[in-house]
Amino acid sequence: MKKYMFAIILIIAVILSVVVTFEYVTNTNQTLNQTSPSIPTKTYSANGISFNYSADWEEGNKTGQYLIAYVKDPKLNSSDGKPGAVVEVMKRTSNGVPLKRFYDDVKGEASNVPGYGVMSETTTTVDNVTAYEFTARAMDSNVEEQFDIVLFQKKGFIYMIACGTRAPTYLSDEEENFDIIINSFKVQ
């Protein structure tokens, strides 16, 4: 029951924070920590993790049971005034649950969200470990959300990087910013 509770909390956090993401393609041969030369970055380093993010973005003060980092683009808002592009990072003790099973549970719980549909699934590498990733879309108050959820396990913890957009912003608009975060992500 506890593992499902985390999955439910995770999904609620994703929906409540308007985490929505559009598909991005990960090149399996790309170098980790590679950032775009065209986008100046800042570094987040706290709570046992670090990553680069666009210098135009800002850290937020959002809190949650498993939430350890929150950054957003302050210039973008959806048609209903909610943030248009955000990234949340969550961390939870794995308690012996295999990563693939946890990933399947999170994806399954997300299917309860109105208008939910998986757009893609893949594996990638984050901080030199295999990560599972799915992109999906959903509706919230008649506003389309797209989100990209990346889950990986390191040092006995499961990490979730949840990138999201909310119309009229789509992840194709923010793909480069999200890639900067995911490709530079490190567990300290």
C-alpha positions as CSV (number, residue, x, y, z in Angstrom):
1,M,0.0,0.0,0.0
2,K,2.9,2.4,0.8
3,K,4.4,2.0,-2.7
4,Y,1.0,2.8,-4.2
5,M,0.6,5.8,-1.9
6,F,3.9,7.2,-3.1
7,A,2.8,6.7,-6.7
8,I,-0.5,8.5,-6.0
9,I,1.2,11.3,-4.2
10,L,3.7,11.6,-7.1
11,I,0.9,11.8,-9.7
12,I,-1.1,14.3,-7.6
13,A,2.1,16.4,-7.3
14,V,2.6,16.2,-11.0
15,I,-1.0,17.3,-11.7
16,L,-1.2,19.9,-9.0
17,S,2.1,21.5,-10.0
18,V,0.9,21.5,-13.6
19,V,3.8,19.3,-14.6
20,V,3.3,18.6,-18.2
21,T,5.8,17.6,-20.8
22,F,6.3,17.0,-24.5
23,E,8.4,14.3,-25.9
24,Y,12.1,14.9,-26.4
25,V,14.5,12.5,-28.1
26,T,17.6,11.4,-26.1
27,N,20.6,10.6,-28.1
28,T,22.2,7.6,-26.4
29,N,25.7,8.7,-27.4
30,Q,25.4,12.2,-26.1
31,T,27.7,13.3,-23.3
32,L,26.2,13.7,-19.9
33,N,26.3,17.3,-18.5
34,Q,26.4,18.7,-22.0
35,T,24.6,22.0,-22.1
36,S,23.6,24.1,-25.0
37,P,26.1,26.8,-25.9
38,S,23.3,29.1,-26.8
39,I,21.6,29.0,-23.4
40,P,23.4,30.5,-20.3
41,T,22.8,28.4,-17.2
42,K,22.7,28.5,-13.4
43,T,23.4,25.6,-11.1
44,Y,21.0,24.1,-8.5
45,S,23.0,22.3,-5.8
46,A,21.1,21.2,-2.7
47,N,19.3,18.2,-1.1
48,G,22.0,15.8,-2.4
49,I,21.6,16.7,-6.1
50,S,22.9,19.1,-8.6
51,F,21.9,20.2,-12.1
52,N,22.1,23.1,-14.5
53,Y,19.1,25.0,-15.7
54,S,18.5,28.0,-17.9
55,A,19.6,31.3,-16.4
56,D,16.2,32.7,-17.4
57,W,14.5,30.3,-15.0
58,E,14.1,30.6,-11.3
59,E,14.0,28.3,-8.3
60,G,10.6,28.0,-6.7
61,N,9.6,27.6,-3.1
62,K,7.1,24.8,-3.7
63,T,7.2,22.0,-1.1
64,G,5.9,18.5,-0.9
65,Q,6.5,15.3,0.9
66,Y,9.1,14.0,-1.6
67,L,9.8,17.2,-3.5
68,I,13.5,18.2,-3.3
69,A,13.8,20.7,-6.2
70,Y,11.5,22.9,-8.2
71,V,12.4,25.3,-11.1
72,K,10.2,27.1,-13.5
73,D,10.2,29.6,-16.3
74,P,8.7,32.7,-14.7
75,K,8.0,34.3,-18.1
76,L,5.6,31.5,-19.2
77,N,2.1,31.1,-17.9
78,S,-0.7,28.9,-19.3
79,S,-4.0,30.3,-20.5
80,D,-5.4,30.0,-16.9
81,G,-2.4,31.7,-15.3
82,K,-0.7,28.6,-13.9
83,P,3.0,28.1,-14.6
84,G,3.6,27.1,-18.3
85,A,6.9,25.3,-17.9
86,V,8.2,23.6,-14.7
87,V,10.6,20.9,-13.5
88,E,10.1,19.1,-10.2
89,V,12.6,16.6,-8.7
90,M,11.4,14.1,-6.2
91,K,13.3,11.6,-4.1
92,R,12.2,8.5,-2.3
93,T,13.8,5.5,-0.6
94,S,13.4,2.6,-2.9
95,N,12.6,0.1,0.0
96,G,13.7,-2.7,-2.3
97,V,11.1,-2.0,-5.0
98,P,12.7,-2.6,-8.4
99,L,12.9,0.5,-10.5
100,K,11.0,-1.0,-13.4
101,R,8.1,-2.0,-11.2
102,F,8.0,1.4,-9.6
103,Y,8.0,3.0,-13.0
104,D,5.1,0.8,-14.2
105,D,3.2,1.7,-11.0
106,V,3.7,5.5,-11.5
107,K,2.7,5.2,-15.2
108,G,-0.4,3.1,-14.3
109,E,-1.5,5.6,-11.6
110,A,-1.2,8.4,-14.1
111,S,-3.8,6.7,-16.3
112,N,-6.5,7.8,-13.8
113,V,-6.0,11.4,-14.9
114,P,-8.7,12.8,-17.3
115,G,-7.6,12.9,-20.9
116,Y,-4.4,10.9,-20.1
117,G,-2.5,9.3,-22.9
118,V,1.0,8.0,-23.2
119,M,2.8,9.5,-26.1
120,S,6.1,7.6,-25.9
121,E,8.3,5.4,-23.6
122,T,12.0,4.8,-23.7
123,T,15.1,4.2,-21.6
124,T,17.9,6.8,-21.3
125,T,20.9,7.4,-19.1
126,V,20.9,9.9,-16.2
127,D,24.0,10.3,-14.0
128,N,25.5,7.1,-15.6
129,V,22.6,4.9,-14.7
130,T,19.7,3.5,-16.7
131,A,16.5,5.6,-16.4
132,Y,13.0,4.9,-17.5
133,E,11.1,7.7,-19.3
134,F,7.6,8.2,-20.5
135,T,5.9,11.2,-22.1
136,A,2.2,11.8,-21.8
137,R,-0.6,14.3,-22.1
138,A,-3.6,15.1,-20.0
139,M,-6.3,17.7,-19.5
140,D,-6.8,19.9,-16.5
141,S,-9.7,22.4,-16.6
142,N,-9.8,22.2,-20.4
143,V,-6.1,23.1,-20.7
144,E,-3.7,20.6,-22.3
145,E,-0.8,19.5,-20.2
146,Q,2.2,17.5,-21.5
147,F,4.7,15.9,-19.3
148,D,7.9,13.9,-19.4
149,I,8.6,11.7,-16.4
150,V,12.2,10.3,-15.9
151,L,12.8,7.8,-13.1
152,F,16.1,6.3,-12.1
153,Q,17.6,4.7,-9.0
154,K,20.9,5.6,-7.4
155,K,22.4,5.2,-3.9
156,G,19.3,3.4,-2.6
157,F,16.9,6.2,-3.7
158,I,14.5,6.5,-6.6
159,Y,14.6,9.9,-8.2
160,M,11.9,11.4,-10.5
161,I,12.5,14.3,-12.8
162,A,9.1,15.6,-13.9
163,C,9.3,18.1,-16.7
164,G,6.1,19.8,-17.8
165,T,4.3,22.3,-19.9
166,R,0.8,23.7,-19.9
167,A,-0.8,25.1,-23.0
168,P,-0.2,27.4,-24.8
169,T,3.4,26.3,-24.1
170,Y,4.4,22.8,-25.3
171,L,7.5,20.8,-24.6
172,S,8.7,21.2,-28.1
173,D,9.1,24.9,-27.1
174,E,11.0,23.9,-23.9
175,E,12.9,20.8,-25.0
176,E,16.3,22.4,-24.9
177,N,15.8,23.7,-21.4
178,F,14.6,20.3,-20.1
179,D,17.5,18.6,-21.8
180,I,19.9,20.9,-20.0
181,I,18.5,19.7,-16.6
182,I,18.3,16.0,-17.4
183,N,21.7,15.8,-19.1
184,S,23.5,17.6,-16.3
185,F,21.7,15.9,-13.4
186,K,24.0,14.4,-10.7
187,V,23.4,12.7,-7.4
188,Q,26.0,13.9,-5.0
